[in-house]
Amino acid sequence: MNEKWGRKIDGGWLDEEQHIYRCDRGIIRPSTTQVFDLLGMVDLGNASKEVLDFKSQYGISLHRGVQLLAAEDLDWDSVDDRLIAPLTGIEQFLKDVEFVIEAAEEARVITYAGMTYGMTLDLRGSMTYQGKRRKAIADVKTGIKFSPTWTWQLGGYILPYPVYSLGVIFQIRPDGKVIPHYVADIEKAKREFQILLAAAILKINAQLDKSWKNGAYGNTNT
């Protein structure tokens, strides 16, 4: 194991502290979230660093709580008071839709159509939808306002799982209310994510090319 790259995952490596994905050869690849960031599609508004840090830590903690719920290993006595309502809400929602969890917080590095990216999907399994059992991939979100990037990100999650026919985004509010956003057109979400991924990779390559020409990797003008 190459410890400086993080832990080994399917298709590559993940440095969880820095949130950096690498392919098996050690080359850094963008995550699904970073694809949107590279393209200027993430609007953080005028939020202060303190607010952004709090939101980040809140999201990380809630995702960890959902992972422990999935493993039936959540110690409720250790849960922060601010997380009790949202975790109770998602726990009840998963029971209501009879979600059978196959995997949670599943990290992978994916190569699709010659393009490589990193991803950590929140939940993979099956659930009851419109009276039928469906293979489903679910993403957990804590944002107050729905973003189109959520659908595209789910498209990236579903790409390596062709047998999964249902995508759903669980928007979990602080009061515990869970708003499910079902992705009606999975194929459209997958296609659009691929377009955005291609654009992000072209931007990365352009930045590397510019750095090379500017002498970051040696003077190329002589």
N, C-alpha and C positions, 0 to 999 in steps of 0.2 A: 504493500500500500504506500502511495506517495502522500505522506501526511500533509505536506504543504498545499496540496490541492483539496484537502478536505476528506470526506468519506466517499467510498466507492458506491455508485448507484448504477442502475441499469443504463448502459450507454455512455457512461462517463463518470464525472466527479462533481461533488457539491461541497462548497465551502459555505456552511450554513450561517456562520457569523457574518461573513461579508456578502452573502447571497450571490455567490459567483458559481456559475456552471462551466464545466469544461468537458470537452469530448474526450474520448479515450486517449487521444494523443496529447492532451493537456492544453489544447487551444481553447481560450475563453469564448463562450457562445452566449448570446443574449437569452434572457428569460422571457416568458410571455409578457410579463409586466414591463420589462425593459424595452421590448419592441415598441410599445406605445409611448414610452418616455423618449426614446430616440427620435420618434416622429413628431414630438411636441404635442402629444394628445392627452397628456396628464396635466390637468389644471389644478394646482394647489392653492390658487387664489393668493390672498395676502396673509395667509396663516403664518404665525410666528414659529420659530424653531421649537419652542416649548410645546405648542399645540400639535405640531407635526410629530414630535417625538412621542407625545402622549397617545395620539391616534395610532401610530405604528406599534407601540407596545401593547395597546389595547387589542389591536387586531391580531398580533402574534399570540397573546394570551388566550384570546377567544378561540383561535384556530387550534391551539394546543389543547384547550378544554374539549373541543369537539372530537379531536383525535382520541383523547382519553375516554370520552363517552363511547366512541366507536369500539374501543377495546374493553369496555365495561370495567374501567380501572380508574374512574374519576373519584378522588377523595373530596367530597363536598365540603368537609370541614376546613379544607385548605384553600377553598375558592374565594377569591376577592369578592367583596360584597357587590361591586359594580358588575361582576360577571354572572352572578346568580340568576338574575332575570333572563338575560339572553341565552344562557346555557339551559335553563329550565324550558325556555320557549322552543329551542331547537330540539331538545330531547323529546318533548311532547309531539312536535311536528313530525319527527322521524317515526314515532310510534303510530301516529295517525295515518301516514302513508305506507306503513308497513315496510319501511326501508330496511333491507337486509344488506349489511355492509360487507363488502369483499376486501376493500382496502381503504385506508385513510392516510392522508398526507404522503402520498406516493410520489416520490421524486424520480425523474428520469431525464435523460438527454436523448432527444429524438432527432433522427435524420429523416426528412420527408421531402421527396422531389429534389434531392440534392442540397437541401437547406437544413441546418442544424440549430436547435434551440433547446433550452432547458425549461422544465416545468415541474411543478408540484401540485398535483390535483388533490382536492380536499376529500372527496368521497366517491367511491366507485362501488356499485352494487346493483340491486334491483328494488323496485318499488311499485306500488299500485297507482296507476294513473288512468283515469276515465274508465275504471272498472276492470282494467287489465294489468297483468304483471309486465313490467318493462325493464330492460337492462338500462341502467341510468348512470350518468356521471353528473355529480353535483358540485357546485362551487359555492363557498361561503363568503359573503360580503358583509361588511359592517358600515359601509357608507350610507349616509342619509339620502343622497340623491342618486338615482339610477344613472349609470353611464353606459353608452353604447359599447365601450371597450369591454365591458363585462361579457357581452355576447360573443365578441370576437375572441376573447381569451378562452371562453368555453369551447369555441371552435377549435382552438389549438390543443386543448385538453383531449378532445374527442378524436382528433386526427389518427392517433395510433391505436384506437379501439373501434374498429369498424362494426363490431357486433352490437355496440351500444347505440340504441336508437333514440334515446331520450336525454336531453340536456336540461338541467334546471339550475337556476341561481337562487340560493337561499339568502335573501336580504334580511339580516337579523338586526332589529332595532334594540337600543339600550333597554327599552321597557319589556323586552321579551317577545314582541310581536315578530312573527316570521312571515315575510312576503315572498312567495315563490314566483319566480319569473321563468316560465317554461319557454324554451327556444323552439319555436314552431318549425323553423326551417334549418335543420342541422347542417345540411349540405351547403347552404348559403353561408352560414357562419364559418364553416371550414374553409370554403373558397376565399372568403374575405380575409380570414386570418393569414392564409398563404400569401395573398397580395401584400398585406402589411408587413409580413415577415420578410418578403423579398425586398421591399422598399427599405426596411431597417438594415438588412444585410448590405445592400448597395451603399447606404450611408456610412456604415462601418468601414466598408472597403475604401470608400472615397476618403474618409478621414485618415485611414492607414496610408493610403497613397500620398496624401498631402504631407503627412508627417515624414514619410520617406523622402519626398522631394525637397522638403525643407531642412533635411539633414539630421532628423532625429535618429536615423539609422545609418548615418554616414552621408557624406556629401555626394549626391548623385549627379551634380552638374559638372563634374570634372572627369 
